[in-house]
Amino acid sequence: MTFSPQLEQRFAKMLTRYPEGRTRSAVIPMLIYAQDEVGAITRDVIEEVAKRCKVTPVQVDEVVGYYSMLHRKPQGKFHVQVCTNISCLLVGGEELYEHAKKKLGVGHKETTADGQFSLEEVECMGACSWAPAVEINYDFHHHVTPEKLDQLIDGLRKAH
């Protein structure tokens, strides 16, 4: 499997940063970058990352199964993650997640029919001081209210 020239270059550079015998450390970043380009962690991605990092496909598959930010099926163009861990929960995170479900018309790890949005309820994002927190793709939003979430989603719909 080959990736875009830019990603191939990034992977080649990444592997030079690890000492011989330690390339397994590149598994997670490679998976994240590959997921961004391919859209999901496919069997081909797993096998390619395993080969490049000199580990077995089973070892890579175990990593994919462990980390919630790695997805085996494609997500929406805009992946909305709402934190409902304790800090967010105490200031409206659960209500915000319920609002997001109604606004988007999808549930946990589901994607809208047009493929534009997917939704996920997640544990701690490390933004407890700014709760409730929402992440859309790699953009974090803090102190999110239902109204602010509506503005974010409506803005993305209009822009794309």
PyMOL CGO cylinders between C-alpha atoms (Angstrom):
from pymol import cmd
from pymol.cgo import CYLINDER

trace = [
    CYLINDER, 0.00, 0.00, 0.00, 1.25, 3.45, -0.81, 0.3, 1, 1, 1, 1, 1, 1,
    CYLINDER, 1.25, 3.45, -0.81, 0.05, 6.76, 0.51, 0.3, 1, 1, 1, 1, 1, 1,
    CYLINDER, 0.05, 6.76, 0.51, 0.24, 10.29, -0.88, 0.3, 1, 1, 1, 1, 1, 1,
    CYLINDER, 0.24, 10.29, -0.88, 3.78, 11.55, -1.55, 0.3, 1, 1, 1, 1, 1, 1,
    CYLINDER, 3.78, 11.55, -1.55, 3.45, 13.91, 1.41, 0.3, 1, 1, 1, 1, 1, 1,
    CYLINDER, 3.45, 13.91, 1.41, 2.49, 11.12, 3.78, 0.3, 1, 1, 1, 1, 1, 1,
    CYLINDER, 2.49, 11.12, 3.78, 5.16, 8.80, 2.40, 0.3, 1, 1, 1, 1, 1, 1,
    CYLINDER, 5.16, 8.80, 2.40, 7.71, 11.52, 3.11, 0.3, 1, 1, 1, 1, 1, 1,
    CYLINDER, 7.71, 11.52, 3.11, 6.34, 12.08, 6.62, 0.3, 1, 1, 1, 1, 1, 1,
    CYLINDER, 6.34, 12.08, 6.62, 6.53, 8.35, 7.38, 0.3, 1, 1, 1, 1, 1, 1,
    CYLINDER, 6.53, 8.35, 7.38, 10.08, 8.06, 6.07, 0.3, 1, 1, 1, 1, 1, 1,
    CYLINDER, 10.08, 8.06, 6.07, 11.19, 11.01, 8.21, 0.3, 1, 1, 1, 1, 1, 1,
    CYLINDER, 11.19, 11.01, 8.21, 9.32, 9.66, 11.24, 0.3, 1, 1, 1, 1, 1, 1,
    CYLINDER, 9.32, 9.66, 11.24, 11.08, 6.30, 11.09, 0.3, 1, 1, 1, 1, 1, 1,
    CYLINDER, 11.08, 6.30, 11.09, 14.50, 7.99, 11.16, 0.3, 1, 1, 1, 1, 1, 1,
    CYLINDER, 14.50, 7.99, 11.16, 13.68, 9.49, 14.56, 0.3, 1, 1, 1, 1, 1, 1,
    CYLINDER, 13.68, 9.49, 14.56, 13.64, 6.13, 16.32, 0.3, 1, 1, 1, 1, 1, 1,
    CYLINDER, 13.64, 6.13, 16.32, 16.70, 4.03, 17.11, 0.3, 1, 1, 1, 1, 1, 1,
    CYLINDER, 16.70, 4.03, 17.11, 17.07, 0.62, 15.48, 0.3, 1, 1, 1, 1, 1, 1,
    CYLINDER, 17.07, 0.62, 15.48, 14.67, -1.80, 17.09, 0.3, 1, 1, 1, 1, 1, 1,
    CYLINDER, 14.67, -1.80, 17.09, 12.40, 0.96, 18.40, 0.3, 1, 1, 1, 1, 1, 1,
    CYLINDER, 12.40, 0.96, 18.40, 10.37, 1.73, 15.27, 0.3, 1, 1, 1, 1, 1, 1,
    CYLINDER, 10.37, 1.73, 15.27, 7.30, 0.22, 16.98, 0.3, 1, 1, 1, 1, 1, 1,
    CYLINDER, 7.30, 0.22, 16.98, 7.04, 3.61, 18.69, 0.3, 1, 1, 1, 1, 1, 1,
    CYLINDER, 7.04, 3.61, 18.69, 5.86, 5.03, 15.36, 0.3, 1, 1, 1, 1, 1, 1,
    CYLINDER, 5.86, 5.03, 15.36, 2.77, 2.79, 15.23, 0.3, 1, 1, 1, 1, 1, 1,
    CYLINDER, 2.77, 2.79, 15.23, 0.32, 5.25, 16.83, 0.3, 1, 1, 1, 1, 1, 1,
    CYLINDER, 0.32, 5.25, 16.83, 1.36, 8.37, 14.92, 0.3, 1, 1, 1, 1, 1, 1,
    CYLINDER, 1.36, 8.37, 14.92, 1.43, 6.40, 11.66, 0.3, 1, 1, 1, 1, 1, 1,
    CYLINDER, 1.43, 6.40, 11.66, -2.06, 5.08, 12.31, 0.3, 1, 1, 1, 1, 1, 1,
    CYLINDER, -2.06, 5.08, 12.31, -3.41, 8.55, 13.05, 0.3, 1, 1, 1, 1, 1, 1,
    CYLINDER, -3.41, 8.55, 13.05, -1.88, 10.05, 9.90, 0.3, 1, 1, 1, 1, 1, 1,
    CYLINDER, -1.88, 10.05, 9.90, -2.98, 7.10, 7.77, 0.3, 1, 1, 1, 1, 1, 1,
    CYLINDER, -2.98, 7.10, 7.77, -6.50, 7.32, 9.18, 0.3, 1, 1, 1, 1, 1, 1,
    CYLINDER, -6.50, 7.32, 9.18, -6.64, 11.01, 8.27, 0.3, 1, 1, 1, 1, 1, 1,
    CYLINDER, -6.64, 11.01, 8.27, -5.66, 10.22, 4.69, 0.3, 1, 1, 1, 1, 1, 1,
    CYLINDER, -5.66, 10.22, 4.69, -7.52, 6.94, 4.08, 0.3, 1, 1, 1, 1, 1, 1,
    CYLINDER, -7.52, 6.94, 4.08, -10.56, 7.71, 6.24, 0.3, 1, 1, 1, 1, 1, 1,
    CYLINDER, -10.56, 7.71, 6.24, -10.36, 4.66, 8.51, 0.3, 1, 1, 1, 1, 1, 1,
    CYLINDER, -10.36, 4.66, 8.51, -7.97, 2.01, 9.78, 0.3, 1, 1, 1, 1, 1, 1,
    CYLINDER, -7.97, 2.01, 9.78, -8.40, -0.71, 7.19, 0.3, 1, 1, 1, 1, 1, 1,
    CYLINDER, -8.40, -0.71, 7.19, -6.78, -4.15, 7.08, 0.3, 1, 1, 1, 1, 1, 1,
    CYLINDER, -6.78, -4.15, 7.08, -4.38, -2.77, 4.42, 0.3, 1, 1, 1, 1, 1, 1,
    CYLINDER, -4.38, -2.77, 4.42, -3.39, 0.13, 6.70, 0.3, 1, 1, 1, 1, 1, 1,
    CYLINDER, -3.39, 0.13, 6.70, -2.77, -2.26, 9.59, 0.3, 1, 1, 1, 1, 1, 1,
    CYLINDER, -2.77, -2.26, 9.59, -0.56, -4.50, 7.47, 0.3, 1, 1, 1, 1, 1, 1,
    CYLINDER, -0.56, -4.50, 7.47, 1.36, -1.57, 5.99, 0.3, 1, 1, 1, 1, 1, 1,
    CYLINDER, 1.36, -1.57, 5.99, 2.03, 0.07, 9.35, 0.3, 1, 1, 1, 1, 1, 1,
    CYLINDER, 2.03, 0.07, 9.35, 3.11, -3.29, 10.79, 0.3, 1, 1, 1, 1, 1, 1,
    CYLINDER, 3.11, -3.29, 10.79, 5.57, -3.80, 7.95, 0.3, 1, 1, 1, 1, 1, 1,
    CYLINDER, 5.57, -3.80, 7.95, 7.03, -0.30, 8.23, 0.3, 1, 1, 1, 1, 1, 1,
    CYLINDER, 7.03, -0.30, 8.23, 7.33, -0.46, 12.03, 0.3, 1, 1, 1, 1, 1, 1,
    CYLINDER, 7.33, -0.46, 12.03, 8.67, -4.04, 12.05, 0.3, 1, 1, 1, 1, 1, 1,
    CYLINDER, 8.67, -4.04, 12.05, 5.90, -5.47, 14.22, 0.3, 1, 1, 1, 1, 1, 1,
    CYLINDER, 5.90, -5.47, 14.22, 3.17, -7.99, 13.52, 0.3, 1, 1, 1, 1, 1, 1,
    CYLINDER, 3.17, -7.99, 13.52, -0.24, -7.04, 12.18, 0.3, 1, 1, 1, 1, 1, 1,
    CYLINDER, -0.24, -7.04, 12.18, -1.75, -8.49, 15.37, 0.3, 1, 1, 1, 1, 1, 1,
    CYLINDER, -1.75, -8.49, 15.37, 0.27, -6.01, 17.45, 0.3, 1, 1, 1, 1, 1, 1,
    CYLINDER, 0.27, -6.01, 17.45, -1.00, -3.11, 15.33, 0.3, 1, 1, 1, 1, 1, 1,
    CYLINDER, -1.00, -3.11, 15.33, -4.54, -4.47, 15.47, 0.3, 1, 1, 1, 1, 1, 1,
    CYLINDER, -4.54, -4.47, 15.47, -4.32, -4.53, 19.28, 0.3, 1, 1, 1, 1, 1, 1,
    CYLINDER, -4.32, -4.53, 19.28, -3.36, -0.84, 19.26, 0.3, 1, 1, 1, 1, 1, 1,
    CYLINDER, -3.36, -0.84, 19.26, -6.34, -0.03, 17.04, 0.3, 1, 1, 1, 1, 1, 1,
    CYLINDER, -6.34, -0.03, 17.04, -8.63, -1.90, 19.41, 0.3, 1, 1, 1, 1, 1, 1,
    CYLINDER, -8.63, -1.90, 19.41, -7.30, -0.07, 22.44, 0.3, 1, 1, 1, 1, 1, 1,
    CYLINDER, -7.30, -0.07, 22.44, -7.33, 3.58, 21.36, 0.3, 1, 1, 1, 1, 1, 1,
    CYLINDER, -7.33, 3.58, 21.36, -10.74, 5.18, 20.86, 0.3, 1, 1, 1, 1, 1, 1,
    CYLINDER, -10.74, 5.18, 20.86, -9.39, 7.82, 18.47, 0.3, 1, 1, 1, 1, 1, 1,
    CYLINDER, -9.39, 7.82, 18.47, -8.66, 5.10, 15.91, 0.3, 1, 1, 1, 1, 1, 1,
    CYLINDER, -8.66, 5.10, 15.91, -11.64, 4.05, 13.82, 0.3, 1, 1, 1, 1, 1, 1,
    CYLINDER, -11.64, 4.05, 13.82, -12.15, 0.94, 11.71, 0.3, 1, 1, 1, 1, 1, 1,
    CYLINDER, -12.15, 0.94, 11.71, -14.98, 2.51, 9.73, 0.3, 1, 1, 1, 1, 1, 1,
    CYLINDER, -14.98, 2.51, 9.73, -15.04, 5.93, 8.07, 0.3, 1, 1, 1, 1, 1, 1,
    CYLINDER, -15.04, 5.93, 8.07, -16.25, 8.86, 10.14, 0.3, 1, 1, 1, 1, 1, 1,
    CYLINDER, -16.25, 8.86, 10.14, -18.08, 11.90, 8.89, 0.3, 1, 1, 1, 1, 1, 1,
    CYLINDER, -18.08, 11.90, 8.89, -16.21, 14.76, 7.29, 0.3, 1, 1, 1, 1, 1, 1,
    CYLINDER, -16.21, 14.76, 7.29, -16.70, 16.48, 10.64, 0.3, 1, 1, 1, 1, 1, 1,
    CYLINDER, -16.70, 16.48, 10.64, -16.29, 14.14, 13.59, 0.3, 1, 1, 1, 1, 1, 1,
    CYLINDER, -16.29, 14.14, 13.59, -17.97, 15.67, 16.64, 0.3, 1, 1, 1, 1, 1, 1,
    CYLINDER, -17.97, 15.67, 16.64, -16.81, 14.34, 19.98, 0.3, 1, 1, 1, 1, 1, 1,
    CYLINDER, -16.81, 14.34, 19.98, -18.60, 15.41, 23.16, 0.3, 1, 1, 1, 1, 1, 1,
    CYLINDER, -18.60, 15.41, 23.16, -16.96, 14.76, 26.51, 0.3, 1, 1, 1, 1, 1, 1,
    CYLINDER, -16.96, 14.76, 26.51, -19.23, 13.35, 29.20, 0.3, 1, 1, 1, 1, 1, 1,
    CYLINDER, -19.23, 13.35, 29.20, -16.60, 12.52, 31.81, 0.3, 1, 1, 1, 1, 1, 1,
    CYLINDER, -16.60, 12.52, 31.81, -17.07, 13.82, 35.36, 0.3, 1, 1, 1, 1, 1, 1,
    CYLINDER, -17.07, 13.82, 35.36, -15.97, 17.46, 34.94, 0.3, 1, 1, 1, 1, 1, 1,
    CYLINDER, -15.97, 17.46, 34.94, -17.96, 17.90, 31.75, 0.3, 1, 1, 1, 1, 1, 1,
    CYLINDER, -17.96, 17.90, 31.75, -20.85, 15.89, 33.17, 0.3, 1, 1, 1, 1, 1, 1,
    CYLINDER, -20.85, 15.89, 33.17, -21.16, 18.22, 36.16, 0.3, 1, 1, 1, 1, 1, 1,
    CYLINDER, -21.16, 18.22, 36.16, -21.56, 21.30, 33.95, 0.3, 1, 1, 1, 1, 1, 1,
    CYLINDER, -21.56, 21.30, 33.95, -23.88, 19.95, 31.27, 0.3, 1, 1, 1, 1, 1, 1,
    CYLINDER, -23.88, 19.95, 31.27, -21.84, 17.51, 29.19, 0.3, 1, 1, 1, 1, 1, 1,
    CYLINDER, -21.84, 17.51, 29.19, -24.53, 14.84, 29.15, 0.3, 1, 1, 1, 1, 1, 1,
    CYLINDER, -24.53, 14.84, 29.15, -27.21, 17.35, 28.15, 0.3, 1, 1, 1, 1, 1, 1,
    CYLINDER, -27.21, 17.35, 28.15, -24.86, 18.68, 25.48, 0.3, 1, 1, 1, 1, 1, 1,
    CYLINDER, -24.86, 18.68, 25.48, -24.37, 15.18, 24.10, 0.3, 1, 1, 1, 1, 1, 1,
    CYLINDER, -24.37, 15.18, 24.10, -28.14, 14.59, 24.04, 0.3, 1, 1, 1, 1, 1, 1,
    CYLINDER, -28.14, 14.59, 24.04, -28.55, 17.93, 22.24, 0.3, 1, 1, 1, 1, 1, 1,
    CYLINDER, -28.55, 17.93, 22.24, -25.91, 16.90, 19.68, 0.3, 1, 1, 1, 1, 1, 1,
    CYLINDER, -25.91, 16.90, 19.68, -27.74, 13.62, 19.05, 0.3, 1, 1, 1, 1, 1, 1,
    CYLINDER, -27.74, 13.62, 19.05, -30.96, 15.48, 18.32, 0.3, 1, 1, 1, 1, 1, 1,
    CYLINDER, -30.96, 15.48, 18.32, -29.27, 18.19, 16.26, 0.3, 1, 1, 1, 1, 1, 1,
    CYLINDER, -29.27, 18.19, 16.26, -27.43, 15.70, 14.05, 0.3, 1, 1, 1, 1, 1, 1,
    CYLINDER, -27.43, 15.70, 14.05, -30.03, 12.94, 14.12, 0.3, 1, 1, 1, 1, 1, 1,
    CYLINDER, -30.03, 12.94, 14.12, -27.45, 10.27, 14.91, 0.3, 1, 1, 1, 1, 1, 1,
    CYLINDER, -27.45, 10.27, 14.91, -26.23, 8.42, 17.97, 0.3, 1, 1, 1, 1, 1, 1,
    CYLINDER, -26.23, 8.42, 17.97, -22.89, 7.26, 19.34, 0.3, 1, 1, 1, 1, 1, 1,
    CYLINDER, -22.89, 7.26, 19.34, -20.40, 6.35, 16.60, 0.3, 1, 1, 1, 1, 1, 1,
    CYLINDER, -20.40, 6.35, 16.60, -23.00, 6.98, 13.89, 0.3, 1, 1, 1, 1, 1, 1,
    CYLINDER, -23.00, 6.98, 13.89, -22.70, 9.12, 10.77, 0.3, 1, 1, 1, 1, 1, 1,
    CYLINDER, -22.70, 9.12, 10.77, -25.30, 11.33, 9.14, 0.3, 1, 1, 1, 1, 1, 1,
    CYLINDER, -25.30, 11.33, 9.14, -26.79, 10.03, 5.88, 0.3, 1, 1, 1, 1, 1, 1,
    CYLINDER, -26.79, 10.03, 5.88, -24.93, 12.68, 3.87, 0.3, 1, 1, 1, 1, 1, 1,
    CYLINDER, -24.93, 12.68, 3.87, -21.59, 11.64, 5.43, 0.3, 1, 1, 1, 1, 1, 1,
    CYLINDER, -21.59, 11.64, 5.43, -20.92, 15.14, 6.71, 0.3, 1, 1, 1, 1, 1, 1,
    CYLINDER, -20.92, 15.14, 6.71, -21.09, 14.53, 10.47, 0.3, 1, 1, 1, 1, 1, 1,
    CYLINDER, -21.09, 14.53, 10.47, -20.37, 11.70, 12.86, 0.3, 1, 1, 1, 1, 1, 1,
    CYLINDER, -20.37, 11.70, 12.86, -20.91, 11.80, 16.59, 0.3, 1, 1, 1, 1, 1, 1,
    CYLINDER, -20.91, 11.80, 16.59, -19.10, 10.18, 19.47, 0.3, 1, 1, 1, 1, 1, 1,
    CYLINDER, -19.10, 10.18, 19.47, -19.49, 10.37, 23.23, 0.3, 1, 1, 1, 1, 1, 1,
    CYLINDER, -19.49, 10.37, 23.23, -15.98, 10.35, 24.68, 0.3, 1, 1, 1, 1, 1, 1,
    CYLINDER, -15.98, 10.35, 24.68, -14.22, 10.20, 28.00, 0.3, 1, 1, 1, 1, 1, 1,
    CYLINDER, -14.22, 10.20, 28.00, -11.85, 12.86, 29.27, 0.3, 1, 1, 1, 1, 1, 1,
    CYLINDER, -11.85, 12.86, 29.27, -10.32, 15.21, 26.71, 0.3, 1, 1, 1, 1, 1, 1,
    CYLINDER, -10.32, 15.21, 26.71, -8.05, 16.79, 29.30, 0.3, 1, 1, 1, 1, 1, 1,
    CYLINDER, -8.05, 16.79, 29.30, -10.04, 20.02, 29.25, 0.3, 1, 1, 1, 1, 1, 1,
    CYLINDER, -10.04, 20.02, 29.25, -11.63, 19.73, 32.69, 0.3, 1, 1, 1, 1, 1, 1,
    CYLINDER, -11.63, 19.73, 32.69, -11.04, 23.40, 33.55, 0.3, 1, 1, 1, 1, 1, 1,
    CYLINDER, -11.04, 23.40, 33.55, -12.92, 24.45, 30.41, 0.3, 1, 1, 1, 1, 1, 1,
    CYLINDER, -12.92, 24.45, 30.41, -15.82, 22.01, 30.58, 0.3, 1, 1, 1, 1, 1, 1,
    CYLINDER, -15.82, 22.01, 30.58, -17.95, 21.06, 28.84, 0.3, 1, 1, 1, 1, 1, 1,
    CYLINDER, -17.95, 21.06, 28.84, -15.60, 20.34, 25.97, 0.3, 1, 1, 1, 1, 1, 1,
    CYLINDER, -15.60, 20.34, 25.97, -16.22, 19.35, 22.37, 0.3, 1, 1, 1, 1, 1, 1,
    CYLINDER, -16.22, 19.35, 22.37, -13.71, 18.36, 19.72, 0.3, 1, 1, 1, 1, 1, 1,
    CYLINDER, -13.71, 18.36, 19.72, -14.56, 18.61, 16.03, 0.3, 1, 1, 1, 1, 1, 1,
    CYLINDER, -14.56, 18.61, 16.03, -11.85, 16.87, 14.05, 0.3, 1, 1, 1, 1, 1, 1,
    CYLINDER, -11.85, 16.87, 14.05, -8.77, 18.32, 15.76, 0.3, 1, 1, 1, 1, 1, 1,
    CYLINDER, -8.77, 18.32, 15.76, -10.32, 21.60, 16.90, 0.3, 1, 1, 1, 1, 1, 1,
    CYLINDER, -10.32, 21.60, 16.90, -11.19, 21.89, 20.59, 0.3, 1, 1, 1, 1, 1, 1,
    CYLINDER, -11.19, 21.89, 20.59, -14.04, 24.04, 21.85, 0.3, 1, 1, 1, 1, 1, 1,
    CYLINDER, -14.04, 24.04, 21.85, -14.43, 24.88, 25.52, 0.3, 1, 1, 1, 1, 1, 1,
    CYLINDER, -14.43, 24.88, 25.52, -17.35, 25.99, 27.71, 0.3, 1, 1, 1, 1, 1, 1,
    CYLINDER, -17.35, 25.99, 27.71, -19.69, 24.75, 24.99, 0.3, 1, 1, 1, 1, 1, 1,
    CYLINDER, -19.69, 24.75, 24.99, -23.39, 25.40, 25.39, 0.3, 1, 1, 1, 1, 1, 1,
    CYLINDER, -23.39, 25.40, 25.39, -26.14, 23.91, 23.22, 0.3, 1, 1, 1, 1, 1, 1,
    CYLINDER, -26.14, 23.91, 23.22, -26.39, 27.28, 21.46, 0.3, 1, 1, 1, 1, 1, 1,
    CYLINDER, -26.39, 27.28, 21.46, -22.64, 27.38, 20.79, 0.3, 1, 1, 1, 1, 1, 1,
    CYLINDER, -22.64, 27.38, 20.79, -22.74, 23.81, 19.49, 0.3, 1, 1, 1, 1, 1, 1,
    CYLINDER, -22.74, 23.81, 19.49, -25.58, 24.75, 17.14, 0.3, 1, 1, 1, 1, 1, 1,
    CYLINDER, -25.58, 24.75, 17.14, -23.49, 27.66, 15.84, 0.3, 1, 1, 1, 1, 1, 1,
    CYLINDER, -23.49, 27.66, 15.84, -20.48, 25.40, 15.27, 0.3, 1, 1, 1, 1, 1, 1,
    CYLINDER, -20.48, 25.40, 15.27, -22.48, 22.76, 13.41, 0.3, 1, 1, 1, 1, 1, 1,
    CYLINDER, -22.48, 22.76, 13.41, -24.50, 25.27, 11.39, 0.3, 1, 1, 1, 1, 1, 1,
    CYLINDER, -24.50, 25.27, 11.39, -21.30, 27.11, 10.46, 0.3, 1, 1, 1, 1, 1, 1,
    CYLINDER, -21.30, 27.11, 10.46, -19.71, 23.91, 9.18, 0.3, 1, 1, 1, 1, 1, 1,
    CYLINDER, -19.71, 23.91, 9.18, -22.84, 23.06, 7.19, 0.3, 1, 1, 1, 1, 1, 1,
    CYLINDER, -22.84, 23.06, 7.19, -22.86, 26.49, 5.54, 0.3, 1, 1, 1, 1, 1, 1,
    CYLINDER, -22.86, 26.49, 5.54, -19.13, 26.47, 4.79, 0.3, 1, 1, 1, 1, 1, 1,
    CYLINDER, -19.13, 26.47, 4.79, -19.19, 23.06, 3.12, 0.3, 1, 1, 1, 1, 1, 1,
]
cmd.load_cgo(trace, "trace")
